Amino acid sequence: MYESPRNILRKISGLDFVERGRIREYSFCRAAGGGVRAAYPNLAHFAGTERIEEAKTTGAKALVTCCPFCELNFAKNIEEKKEKIKLHDLIELVLRVMEKKGTS
């Protein structure tokens, strides 16, 4: 499922949507789900850090994810490295936009 989240983000007024280099079928997981973070914490840390670095090279000020495991992994890496990049869950981001517009 590649296009649905992107289509939602593109419809948010004022949001400047940018992509990282490795996307869709060329992307890789943040290695946090399915017990990977518990069994292979170094792999999960590397994957999360690598994806954050990729996002920073685009000039992105925030990451958006639909996956709760990715969100936890990103949050931990952002906190550990004291990164400035923000992190959003897609559904929570949409809800905030709707509340701001008074449509919720």
Beta strands, then each sheet from edge to edge (+ up, - down):
strand 1: 62-65
strand 2: 86-89
sheet 1: 1+ 2+
end
